[in-house]
Amino acid sequence: MNNGNGVSQFFVEDIHHHFAEMFQEAFIVLDADYKTQAEFFCASSAILEQRQYVKSSFCKAVMEREALYPTGLANEYIQFAIPHTDAFHVEKPFVFVTRLKNHIPFMHMGTTDVPVQVKVIFMLGIKNPEKQVGLLSDIMKCFNDRDFVRTILSIRDTNVMVDYLKKQFGG
């Protein structure tokens, strides 16, 4: 099937598939009281490793990648981060969502010296690197939507949060 621009519709849908299945209630932490990036990375990686979503190398790898290629972002609504690392360290795809009780500093993407006081972290575990661009793009669109930001900051229940995120990301 062709979508009119010479690209197979099947191929387009395969690349820009729905990401809803990557969100799980077990991987949503609301009002987490982490003080540092390291504390966040170690705690979330332990949960993921226990459920066999990442290899034991994941925590170290994601921290090293964050130091080299920061993922902090800011817009008029929120400051957030989307840390991730190489697919080699990931067993199964996921998005680990953490809303922080207090902000944690991350460096702004594309810099090594501009701090961003992050309130929400979407840590990505991607097995298929071709799908990474689509997921990152979808996340960026959501965080640039005032209603999305207000909603994720106000939800108090992980089950409600996972349902909301699944709907936003194609579920």
QUIZI-V626698 format. One record per residue. N is the residue number from 1. RES is the residue in one letter. PHI is phi as a letter, one per 40 degrees, with the letter a starting at -180 (NA if undefined). D_LAST is the distance of its C-alpha to the last C-alpha in Angstrom with 1 decimal. Layout:
N:RES:PHI:D_LAST
N:RES:PHI:D_LAST
//
This chain:
1:M:NA:23.5
2:N:b:24.4
3:N:c:22.6
4:G:h:26.0
5:N:b:26.6
6:G:g:27.6
7:V:b:24.4
8:S:d:22.8
9:Q:c:19.5
10:F:d:18.5
11:F:c:19.4
12:V:c:17.6
13:E:c:14.2
14:D:c:15.2
15:I:c:16.0
16:H:b:13.1
17:H:c:10.4
18:H:c:6.9
19:F:b:7.6
20:A:d:4.9
21:E:c:7.5
22:M:c:10.2
23:F:c:9.9
24:Q:b:12.0
25:E:d:14.2
26:A:c:17.3
27:F:b:16.7
28:I:b:16.6
29:V:b:20.2
30:L:b:21.1
31:D:f:24.6
32:A:c:25.8
33:D:b:29.5
34:Y:c:29.9
35:K:b:32.9
36:T:b:32.5
37:Q:d:30.1
38:A:d:31.8
39:E:c:31.1
40:F:c:27.4
41:F:c:27.2
42:C:c:29.3
43:A:c:27.5
44:S:c:23.9
45:S:c:25.2
46:A:c:27.0
47:I:c:23.9
48:L:c:22.1
49:E:c:25.3
50:Q:d:25.8
51:R:c:22.5
52:Q:g:23.5
53:Y:c:20.8
54:V:b:23.6
55:K:c:27.2
56:S:c:30.0
57:S:c:30.6
58:F:c:27.2
59:C:d:28.6
60:K:c:31.7
61:A:c:29.9
62:V:c:27.3
63:M:c:30.2
64:E:c:32.4
65:R:c:29.8
66:E:c:29.2
67:A:c:33.0
68:L:c:33.4
69:Y:b:30.3
70:P:d:29.2
71:T:b:25.7
72:G:c:26.4
73:L:b:25.3
74:A:a:26.3
75:N:a:25.8
76:E:c:27.1
77:Y:b:24.5
78:I:a:24.1
79:Q:b:25.3
80:F:a:22.8
81:A:b:22.8
82:I:b:20.6
83:P:c:22.8
84:H:a:22.4
85:T:a:24.8
86:D:c:25.6
87:A:d:23.5
88:F:d:26.7
89:H:c:26.1
90:V:b:22.5
91:E:c:22.1
92:K:b:18.3
93:P:c:15.6
94:F:a:14.4
95:V:b:14.1
96:F:c:16.7
97:V:b:16.5
98:T:b:19.9
99:R:b:21.2
100:L:c:24.9
101:K:c:27.6
102:N:b:30.0
103:H:c:29.4
104:I:b:30.0
105:P:c:31.6
106:F:b:29.9
107:M:c:31.6
108:H:c:30.1
109:M:d:28.6
110:G:g:31.4
111:T:b:34.1
112:T:b:35.9
113:D:a:37.6
114:V:b:35.3
115:P:c:33.7
116:V:b:30.5
117:Q:c:30.1
118:V:c:26.6
119:K:b:24.7
120:V:b:21.2
121:I:b:20.5
122:F:b:17.5
123:M:c:19.1
124:L:b:17.6
125:G:b:18.3
126:I:b:18.0
127:K:c:19.5
128:N:b:19.3
129:P:d:21.0
130:E:c:20.2
131:K:c:16.5
132:Q:c:17.8
133:V:c:18.7
134:G:c:15.3
135:L:c:13.7
136:L:d:16.8
137:S:c:16.7
138:D:c:13.1
139:I:c:14.4
140:M:c:17.6
141:K:d:16.3
142:C:c:14.5
143:F:c:17.7
144:N:c:19.8
145:D:b:18.2
146:R:d:20.5
147:D:c:18.2
148:F:d:15.5
149:V:c:18.4
150:R:d:20.0
151:T:c:17.0
152:I:c:16.5
153:L:c:20.3
154:S:b:20.7
155:I:c:18.2
156:R:b:20.5
157:D:b:18.5
158:T:c:16.4
159:N:c:14.4
160:V:c:13.7
161:M:c:13.0
162:V:c:10.4
163:D:c:8.5
164:Y:c:9.1
165:L:c:8.2
166:K:c:4.8
167:K:c:4.6
168:Q:c:7.1
169:F:b:6.0
170:G:h:3.8
171:G:c:0.0
//
